[in-house]
Amino acid sequence: AATARAARVPTAVAGVLLVVAAGASFTAMHTTIKFVAGTVHPFEIAFFRNLFGFAVMVPYLISAGRAALYTRRPGLHAVRGAFNGISMLCWFYALSLIPVADATALSLSGPLFVVLGAILFMGEPGSFRRWSGIALGFAGALVIIRPGFIDPSLGVMLVLVSSAAVAVSKLIAKVLLRTETTASVVAWVTCIMMAAAAVPTVFVWTTPTLLEFALLALIGTLGTIAHLLLTRAYKIADVTVAEAVLFTHLLWAALFGFVVFGHFPDAWTWVGGGLIVAASTWIVGRDRRATGQRAATTPWRGRRVARG
């Protein structure tokens, strides 16, 4: 009986748990990136992140056979890969310039771009709650940036570009997951991003030391695990519900940044991050209630997360 009850996890709860686990993996990866970026160029890190990330997936792809890579929409995969590539290169470069917690706090604006895109391009309702939440969230981003009081750095601008690009990628992923497998979505974007990162890497290449090579492998492993967890979360939960929980990233980033680099977010970063959290909570409030009415309890083991 206990096993049966454990096997039945509310859909929203299952999605939240997956996103929290993905957040821990992402933050560990970002901290490692900043550490390695002191000696290895961010573009080269991006290349190895995808190379090792794909290597992690190889055993599963072999066992799954051709079905794992089969796609009906190669063009859409390519578009998503391009946006993801832009986002990754900007993000990795930003991490080499500004503290992890500051970059993470600004990246919290990502869900706002997702909601905005969902309203404008995916036909989701644009209620007062959503529009006011978007406005509040971007006000929080301005608090962090503080234009007029400090000069926005290149790192800050790169984070915002990265957030907008990855929002487009997430919306495309939601469309792809209607017909594609989770493995297919992750494998295709990894291959495309690896090819895209290889081009600039040629011009900044330095041969990694043994330690750097091990850390680059760790980055790729953590990134792939995080993306698999997050992709599964989007499969079983509404986009806005899943995005809200990503705000745990700031807590992880503050902890990792302080322990590893001695960095701790200033008051403005916490205030701005808090405003963005409040904005997302305001937006998601009604969506979570709607989700509860639409899909009550879903068997965790029985729910098909991916085909094949």
C-alpha positions, 0 to 999 in steps of 0.5 A: 500500500505504501509503495502504491501511494508513493507511486502516485505523485501529484503532477505538479509536485513531480514537476517541482521536484524535478526542477529543484533537482535540476536547479542543484545540478545547474548551479554546481555546473555554473560554479565549476564553469566560473572556476575553470574560466580563469584558465580556459576560454568560455567558448572552449568550455561551451564546446567541451560541455556539449562534447562530454554532455553528449558522451553521457547520453551515448549509452542510452542512445545505443540502447534506445536505437534509432528511435531515440534520434528519430525526429519529424521536425529537424528544422525546429530542432535546428532553430532551437539549437541556434537559440540555445547556442546563443544563450550558452555562449553568452551565459558562459562568458557572463559567468567569467565576468560577474559573480555567480549569484549576480548572474543567477539573480538576473537570469531569474528574469528568464521565466518572465521572457517565457511567459511573455513569449507564451502570451505573444506566440503560443496563444496563452491568455494575457490576463491582468495578473500576467501583464502586471507580474511581467512588469513587476519582474522586470522592475526587479531586474532594473533594481539589480542592474540599477541603471543611472547609478552604476554602469551596466557591465558586459556581463549583465548585458550578456545575461539578459541576452542569454535569458531571452534566448533560452526562453525562446528555446524553452517555448520551442521545446514545449512544442517539440515535446508534443511529438518528440521523445525527451532523449531526442529533444536533448540529443539534437540540441546537444549536437547542434550546440556542440557544432556551433561552439566548435567554430569559435573554439578553433580561434581560442583553443588551449590544450586543457591540463588533466585537472581542467579536463576532469572539470570540463567532463564534470561540467558536461555531465552535470549539464546533461543531467540537469537538462534531462531533469528539466525537460522531463519536468516540462513534459509533465508540468505547465511551463509557468509552474516549472519556471517558478521553482527555478528561483531556488537557483538564487539560494543555491548560487548564494551558497556555492558562490560564498563557499567557493569564491567568497562572493555573497549577493548585496542587498540590491541583488536580494531585493531585485531577486525577491521582486522577480520571485514575487512577480512569478508567484503572482503570475503562477498563482492562478495557473497552479489552481488551474493545473490542479483542476485540470489534472489531479493525481497522476501515477508517477511510474505510469505516466509516459514522459517520453516515447520509445 
